[in-house]
Amino acid sequence: MSQPKHSKPSDALPAWQWNEMQQVGTDYADTAEVARYERRMGQFRNLAAEDAAILDLLALPKGSRILEIGTGTGHFALAAAASGHRVTALDISSAMLQFAADRANAAGLSEVEFRKAGFLTFTAAPAEFDAAVSVAVLHHLPDVWKAVALCKIHRTLKPGGRFVLRDVVFSSNDRDPRGQFDAIIRTVPPAMRPEFTMHIAKEYSTLDWIMEGLLARAGFALQKINAAQAPLVEYLCAAERPRD
Ligand SMILES: C[S@@+](CC[C@H](N)C(=O)[O-])C[C@H]1O[C@@H](n2cnc3c(N)ncnc32)[C@H](O)[C@@H]1O
């Protein structure tokens, strides 16, 4: 069973490179926050149902290789491994990776490799993976770096490989999104409001048309958009040839 591996130090990167190793908003590098995150998610999300729904969408044969970016406490990676897939799970937080690796060890799941790396710093061979998944992570990057990240994911997928992206994405129906932000805060359970307020203020969730454009530009065909839990939006995409 894997212990988290470490990638190259970020000082090897050019000075203009976005430093994704620095946590934005909530500090998931803090061990106490990892335990708090696990408790909050257990309270407000049905993680087993979410993970099963993503696996259904991917509809992969057993033994497929899945890349998960931003695994957090590892619930999806473990569910995918338990379904017979081989998973490479990335996160920039050593504390999250340790939590997830301990959990995989305890469950006797050996088909997960945990790596300390993110969207911008992971290395993979072209077409190495059958599918990719990322839930509640891409909003840590400003839009220009989201574009870089999506192109990297596209390159790492086999032609036609599926990508499930779920994240907070704002609707462009209102010309002024401030009313939307207030409405979202009101509908979030009270215990989640401080985190969600910080999310809007300090993290980089974007608008629907920008996200759809970034996915298309990276070479993804949008197969399904599910906004039933807006502002959490799920995109099922397939890796097509990128635009010239
Ligand atoms: C909100 S949690 C989501 C975790 C998990 N995917 C889930 O659905 O519960 C965000 C995770 O993304 C990680 N993260 C932040 N920036 C990242 C990046 N650039 N690349 C990969 N992971 C990142 C954080 O360390 C944290 O574990």
The ligand as an SDF file (V2000), in Angstrom:
LIG
                    3D

 27 29  0  0  0  0  0  0  0  0999 V2000
  -12.9160   21.0220   -0.6170 C   0  0  0  0  0  0  0  0  0  0  0  0
  -11.6740   19.7750   -0.5400 S   0  0  0  0  0  0  0  0  0  0  0  0
  -12.4020   18.5220   -1.6040 C   0  0  0  0  0  0  0  0  0  0  0  0
  -11.8800   17.1610   -1.2790 C   0  0  0  0  0  0  0  0  0  0  0  0
  -12.6080   16.0050   -1.9790 C   0  0  0  0  0  0  0  0  0  0  0  0
  -12.4460   16.0430   -3.4150 N   0  0  0  0  0  0  0  0  0  0  0  0
  -14.0750   15.9690   -1.6080 C   0  0  0  0  0  0  0  0  0  0  0  0
  -14.9170   16.0150   -2.4980 O   0  0  0  0  0  0  0  0  0  0  0  0
  -14.3860   15.8700   -0.4270 O   0  0  0  0  0  0  0  0  0  0  0  0
  -10.4210   20.4710   -1.5750 C   0  0  0  0  0  0  0  0  0  0  0  0
   -9.1380   19.6130   -1.6200 C   0  0  0  0  0  0  0  0  0  0  0  0
   -8.3720   20.0740   -2.7390 O   0  0  0  0  0  0  0  0  0  0  0  0
   -7.0110   20.1590   -2.3570 C   0  0  0  0  0  0  0  0  0  0  0  0
   -6.3790   21.1190   -3.2760 N   0  0  0  0  0  0  0  0  0  0  0  0
   -6.3570   22.4680   -3.2220 C   0  0  0  0  0  0  0  0  0  0  0  0
   -5.7180   22.9790   -4.2810 N   0  0  0  0  0  0  0  0  0  0  0  0
   -5.3410   21.9250   -5.0480 C   0  0  0  0  0  0  0  0  0  0  0  0
   -4.6330   21.7950   -6.2830 C   0  0  0  0  0  0  0  0  0  0  0  0
   -4.1730   22.8580   -6.9420 N   0  0  0  0  0  0  0  0  0  0  0  0
   -4.4160   20.5590   -6.7790 N   0  0  0  0  0  0  0  0  0  0  0  0
   -4.8740   19.4570   -6.1140 C   0  0  0  0  0  0  0  0  0  0  0  0
   -5.5250   19.5090   -4.9340 N   0  0  0  0  0  0  0  0  0  0  0  0
   -5.7520   20.7320   -4.4100 C   0  0  0  0  0  0  0  0  0  0  0  0
   -7.0620   20.5650   -0.8950 C   0  0  0  0  0  0  0  0  0  0  0  0
   -5.8550   20.2730   -0.2320 O   0  0  0  0  0  0  0  0  0  0  0  0
   -8.2470   19.7400   -0.3930 C   0  0  0  0  0  0  0  0  0  0  0  0
   -7.8490   18.4660    0.0150 O   0  0  0  0  0  0  0  0  0  0  0  0
  1  2  1  0
  2  3  1  0
  2 10  1  0
  3  4  1  0
  4  5  1  0
  5  6  1  0
  5  7  1  0
  7  8  2  0
  7  9  1  0
 10 11  1  0
 11 12  1  0
 11 26  1  0
 12 13  1  0
 13 14  1  0
 13 24  1  0
 14 15  1  0
 14 23  1  0
 15 16  2  0
 16 17  1  0
 17 18  1  0
 17 23  2  0
 18 19  1  0
 18 20  2  0
 20 21  1  0
 21 22  2  0
 22 23  1  0
 24 25  1  0
 24 26  1  0
 26 27  1  0
M  CHG  2   2   1   9  -1
M  END
$$$$
